[in-house]
């Protein structure tokens, strides 16, 4: 049997219309990876008037990892916060001190751990909280 040249095979082949795909955004489906959303962008529903945004659902409404497996932080909502430089430095120092003091026992203590504890404390003392700016709010709690 005589050998055909590659060029002649390509010329006679019908490739049809090529399908256009966007190689920049590949679709990846992995049932083990939870859906991650950007908490800085509030959801908008069609029933709302333009310009009015709805906030995210409370933590209780967030679907948690089935069976309690996986990292704990994935069960929590992401929230962005801005700190003064001295706050960030002192927060990191306290987290390091507590981490060293725990001697490998218990959970890892991070800046975020301390922030969650501080928010819990603030919410527990919300009845005492009053003021029109940060300084007055701080003073109302005796800080």
Secondary structure, 3 states (H helix, E strand, C coil): CCCCCHHHHHHHCCCCCCCCCCCCCCCCCCCCCCCCCCCCCCECCCCCCCCCCECCCCHHHCCCCHHHCCCHHHHCCCCCCCCCHHHHHHHHHHHHHHHHHCCCCCCCCCHHHHHHHHHHHHHHCHHHCCCCCHHHHHHHCCC
